[in-house]
């Protein structure tokens, strides 16, 4: 996570001869800087650095390899070129590809619960793997191990229902992982464990460390399972899904939810907080659950539409249309620097940042332009992903582009290519359109900063530049009056 960087240091870093306190454009900057550093950032950073959020963020990273691998097989089974997808279906390969998807992406909640519990205990300074294994036991105790055959109505035992190991069980996995991580750490911090003589090898002794916590946590979870079964006639995972996850998915899968995502990521980045990691760590599981449910609809033989229960706001919505080329969709800044910049600084920065930008790496732009803590660039930086979100939301809602399935691509996949892979040619075209739109949103703002840099490079003093700005404002006001 990036720490907040005082604005005066950023300004002086890229323009040492133009201190911000001497420029009237940045009047009030020191007050804003003080308010941000003393009032706004402390509660945000305190929340971000809590054990629960850290464990959630780090634990979900364990799902990434299986998410990507599973997405590849799902993509092969449902390739966005009709001729290819028909050949795969006719050859029967789609059955095998779906098996690989079902053994990876479709059991993502299992990887998540183990990863979160493991990460939580590691944050407490203990070996995390035993807690991860205990969390799997508890997660399985949140659901029935029996299923009813739809045709014969016969009861089948010793079953793990994949309905709850994918997206629909994600919130349960998060809660179980955090609970087990906390409970396991509670026992170890109080040294409630079986102790063996020092002569016993460490690996053997460690295997007994988890015995008491595992017994107590499993017994408690079993009691909870029995209560939900006998009293409420349901399971823990079903109750959590109905009471917590469904409303959360409903809130995120709205126009307002999409706008909030588009606003929060660049807003946090503006203050130097890694908005992509923070928002992704908290909302990622819900967005991925939306994607998985879309795939479930498609696999059931139904058309994937909003009318059939399809979700609009998914992980791909955020990755490919709100943070594509980096937070704030800053490829527009880079393209201006490469093609139209007058200042030597921006020309050089554009050449250096172009290649990373195509792989969705934009830290050079964020900190060298700078965008972070720069009031000139704040408006387009926040506005661009929100405008992209509006266009994308209604394109998906009206069916101009297909809803996203669970196919995901590595975050470094270049734009247009990523759009094609997650949704076909129409999605790639939409991606190109919103990126072009973003360029024009950034244009007047980045041009102004470039002009200021150019004037300074030509040797104009700060006072002269301020006079030029004042004259420009007077001229603009006069034209508006006329």
ABEGO torsion letter per residue (X at the ends): XBBBBBAAAAAAAABAABBAAABAAABGAAAAAAAAAAAAAAAAAAAAABAAAAAAAAAAAAAAAAAAAAAAAAAAABBABAAAAAAAAAAGAAAAAAAAAAABAAAAAAAAAAAAAAAAAAAAGBBAAAAAAAAAAAAAAABBABBBBAAAGBBBBGBBBAAAABAAAAAAAAAAAAAAAAAAAAAAAAGBBBBBBAABBAAAAAAAAAAAAAAAAAAAAAAAAAAAAAAAGBBAAAAAAAAAAAAAAAAAABAAAAAAAAAAAAAAAAAGBBAAAAAAAAAAAAAAAAAAAAAAAAAAGBBBBAAAGBBABBAAAAAAAAABGEBGGAAAAAAAAAAABABAAAAAAAAAAAAAAAAGBAAAAAAAOBABGBAAAAAAAAAAAAAAAAAAAAAAAAGABBBBBABBBBAABBBGAAAAAAAEAAAAAAAAAAAAAAAAAAAAAAAAAAAAAAAAAAGBBAAAAAAAAAAAAAAAAAAAAX
